[in-house]
């Protein structure tokens, strides 16, 4: 069966403590309650099936149990995003969804109708993908309408960044890709660490491509492009990641790197010395600062919405 990939979204909290086999035969029962919305067990199972197929990970009980908390977290976040969009009067048209579907098809080097047939043959419900696209489009509109106008970038901000860039001439910079798995609650730390190790081992063993894992599991801003971070200099990433970069060779994958916010898996794609001609102009620097700030702001906004939400996980098994 041909492997393919879908949209990847930012997700910000783990829901743990249940296993995949418990979903069988309960497709219409409620799995989670999110404020006044519900997510059914069939929603969870459909999304799990889609991710298993698109990621190329081994389809066995161990893998399903390891990734299931990530799936549930994604569905909860999407429901919260959709509720925020509805609250703000944001609408997602059929054309918006069609455009999103066409984008995914293009990423898979197919026309929309061809991709739709492939999805159906794989056993994935088209509605599972379209609901994911709808949530992403809605959230993008929320971010653009509510958050982007708050971003202010002064000339001093640009000056400081330009000064730092010019001071880096002659030093090394790295073309990187990243998979980032956040840890928001200490009780989820062991599960996230276990998943990070499993994903890195599977990538090294050639069981699944890095970019597919990044698209389906990473919570970094570049997840939808396969984890692409672009050219990065020392000081731009967390200290723990910075310290690892000089030891990586071209094409090498790092072990999971623990930081205060979660686990990072880094792919070293290329290394070069910074030259004056590599320094971006002021407008590109301004845009980069704006994108960085908007990414942080949208993450914080989703976290705030989630903290204020009523979330009931009916899949969690009681402690024995």
N, C-alpha and C positions, 0 to 999 in steps of 0.2 A: 504494500500500500504506500502510495506517495505521501511523504510528510509535508505539511504546510504550516503556515503560522498566521496568527491573527493579531489584533491590536493588543498592546500591553499597556496597563494603566498603573497609576500611582496608588499604592495601598499602604495604609499606615498603622494597622494594629493586628495582632494575632488573636485568633479565637481557637482555643485548643481543647483537647480532652475527649474526642470522639473518633470513631473508626469508620472506614468506608463500608464494611460489610453491613453495618446497621442501617444503611440507606435502602437496602434491597426490599422491594415489596411495599414501600411506604411513600410512593411518589407524590401523593396528593396531600400528605400531612405537612403541617407547618414546621419548618426547620428553625427559622429565626424571626423574631419580631423586631422591627426597627421603627420606633415611634409608632405611627399609625399604619405602617406598611409591613408586609410579610414576605418572606422568602421561603418557598416550599422545598421539600426534600428533592423533588424532581428538578427544581432549579439548580440545586447543588450538584446532583448527579449529572445533569446535562453539561454543566460547566466543567466538572471534573473530567468527563469524557472528552470534551473539546481540548482541554489542556494536555491531557495524556497523548492524544493523537497528534496535536500540533507540535508539542515539544520533542517528541521522539524518545521520551524516557521509557524504560521498560515498564510494560503494563502488568504489574503484579501488586499483590496486597501491600507489600512493604512500601513501594513507591506511592501508592494511592494514599496510604495512611500518613506518609510524611508530607505530602503536598496538600492534603485536604484542609488543614487549617489556613493555608494561604488562599485556597479557593473561597472558603467561607468569608475570610477577611475582605477579599475583593468584592464579593457580592454585597456585603454590608456597606462597604464604602460607596459602591455604585448606587445603592438605594439612598444613602444619605446625600449624595450628589444630586440625584434626581429630585429629591424632596426640596433641596435648596433651590434648584432651578425652578421648580413649580412655585415656590414661595416668592421668587423674584419675577415671576411671569415669563420666564425664558421658555421659548417654544423650539422644538426640534421637528423640522418638516420631513416629509417623506423624501424630498430631494436631498436634504442633509444626510439622511441615512444612506441613500443611494450613492451619494458621493463618497461617503466613508467606506461603503462596501467596495466601490470601484478602486479606491486606494489600496485596500487590502488585496484585492485581486491583482492589481498591478505589482504589488510587492512580491507576489507569487508568480509573476510573469504569465498571468492569465487575463482573459477578458472576463467581465463580471458573470456572464451566463455560464462560461466554462468553469469558473471557480465555484459557482453555486452548485453545479453538478458534482464537482469533486467533493465539496463539503457534504452533500447529501449521501454520496456513496460511502463516505467515511463513517456514516452513522451519526453525524452531528446534526442537530436540529438547526435550521437556518435562523430561527427565532433566537436561539442562544447567542449567535454572533451579532444579530441586528440589535438585540437589547444591550449588548456590550458597547457597540458602536454608538447607540443612542445616548448612553450614559456618558461616554467620552465627549461627544459633541456638546451635550448639555453643559457639562462641567467647563469645557473650553469657553463657552459663551458666558458662563457665570464669571470666570476668571477675567475675561476681557471686559465685561461690563462693570463688575464690582471692584475688582482688585487692581487691574492695570492702571486706572486713573490715579491711584494713590502713589504710584512709583514716581519719585522725584530724583533726578540725577543732576548734581551740580557740576560746574566746571572744575571745582576743587576735587570732586570725586574722580573725574577723568584725569586731571593732572597727576593725582597720586598714583593711579594705575599706570599711566604712561611712564612716570618716573621709575616705578618698580620694574616695568618691562624693559626699559632702556638699561637699567642697572644689571639686567640678567644676560646681556649680550656676552657670548663666549661660554656660557654655561650650557648644560644639557637640558633638553626638553624631550618629552616623551609623548608618543602617539598611543593613547590608551583606550581600552574598552573596559567597562566595569559592570559587575553584577553587585547590587547592594540589597541586603536583606536587613531591614530595621528591627530593632528590639525596643519596644516601648514599655513593656512590662517585664520586670525581672523574672516572673514565673515562666515567661516564654523563652528565656535565654537558651536553655538547653535544647529546645526544639529547633530554634533558629540555627544554632551552632551545628546541630545534626544535619539539618537540611543543607546548610552551606557546604559541609564536608561531602555530603552525598552528591551535590551538584558538581562540585569541583572534581571529584573522583570520576564521575561519569563523563565529564568533558575531557579529562586527561586520557581516559580509556577509549575515547573516540565513539562513545555510545550516542552522543548528542552534540551538535555544534554549539559553540559558545553563544552565537548571536540568537539562537532560538531560546536558549535558557534565559538569556537577558531579556528578551521580549516578553516571556511568559512569567518570569519570577522577579526580575529586578524592580526596585522601587525608585531608582534614580531617574533623573530627568531624561537621560538618553536611552531609556529602555526600549522605546518604540523603534529606534534605529539600531537595535542590536547591542545596546550598551555603549555606543560611541561617545567618548569624552573629548575627542579632538586632541590637539596638542596641548600638553599640560606641563607647567614648570613647577619646580620645587616651591612649596609654600602655598599652593593652590588647593591641596587636598589635606585631609586630617594628618596629623604628625605621624601616626602609626603607619599610614599608607606611604607618606613621603619617605620614611626610613627604609621602606622595602624596595622602592623603585631602583636605586643604583645596583641592587643585587640581581635584578631580572635581566635576562637576555632577550633579544628579539624573538618573538613567537612564544615566549615562556608564560605560563599561567602561574599566578601566585597561589599559595595556600590561602584559605580564608583568613582575613586580617580583622581582628576585633578592634573596634573603636567604641567610644562612649555611646554612639547612636546605633550600632549594629555590626554587621559583618560585610566586608568588601572582598570580592574576588576580582583581581586585576589581570588583564591580558595585555602584555607588552607587545605592541605591534611594530613600533619603530622608535629609534633613538637618533637625535641629531643635535649638533651644536647650534645655539641660537645665533642668528646673523641679523644685522641691522634690517635687512630686507624682509625678515620674518615678522618684524614688529608691526602690528596692525595700526591703521590710522585712528584718529580720535573718534570718528563716527562709529567705527566698528567696536572700539573699546566701550563707547557709551552704550551701544546695543548689547554688548556682552554683560555689562554691569546690570542693565535693566532686566535681562533674561534671568540672571542669577538671583536678583532680588524678587522678581515675580515668582520664580520657582519656590523660593523659601516662603514667600507670603501665601501661596496657594496651599503649600503643605501645612502651614500653621492654621490656615482657615479651616481646612478639612479636619485637622486634629481638634480644633475648638468645637466644630459642629458635632464631631463624634463624642467628645467629652460631655456635651450637653444632651446627647440623644439617649433615649431609653432603648436598650438593646437586650433582648432576651434570647439566649441560645438554648433551644430545646433539644439540641443534639448532644449536649454535654451529658456524659454519664455521671451519676452520683458517685461520690467517693465511697469506697468500701471500707 
